[in-house]
């Protein structure tokens, strides 16, 4: 059996997850500031085997390389993402094991072209117990599709429509664990204050799933999108190339005291 810990960065409206099975773990969409979490895992005798990225992040600097440098974890990312550093690319149906748990890649383009969700199986003969949906299916909404530029917005919105229909086929009891939530500028439309949900709840109430007509979905997703922060333009290139590894929290330099007189 697995356990899933939730770590929210409220200022960005984002959530990271720690999936633990036995003495092994996977960290999903970590923020750069993950040093305390790594220390906690070490003290508990839990080894972080994988860092799983659902997509190239536009809103924060990824902690994937910090975790790898500190723990030796393998960074597993969408196979179609053009990362410039060494990584394990996961395409549709590729799997990794964490303890007794199997994690299976499910390609869900839309929020970004390479976006990939991850299904969690405590038993591969049974339906998945959870799915990490990143910026695809959110609580009460879906991820916006305009962050890759105007030329790709509609194409990605149509891909998002198809991806959400695939996710909607999962059983009602499947836990939905998105990265983006309330307070994130990566969402298209209002997002619930809840950080996680179930597929059954979203199928009943989420307009991104209840809207059956593709054209209606497209117009609804693209209408009235608020501007996103200017720094988003710089985040994806940094994360694709691999941010510098700091090796620990940055420290403030000691103040220089200037004597009066």
Buried (B, 14 or more C-beta within 10 A) or exposed (E): EBEBBEBBBEEBBBBBBBBBBBEBBBBBBBBBBBBEBBEEBEEEEBBBBBBBBBBBBBBBBBBBBBBBEBBEBBBBBBBBBEBEEEBBBBEEEBEBBBBEBBBBBBBBBBBBBBBBBBBBBBEEEEEBBBBBBBBBBBBBBBBBBBBBEEEBBBBBBBBBBEBBEBBBEBEEEBBBBBBBBBBBBBBBBEBBEEBBBBBBBBBEEBBBBEBEEEEEBBEBBBEEBEEBEEEBEEBBEBBBEBBEBBEEEEEEEEEEEEEEE
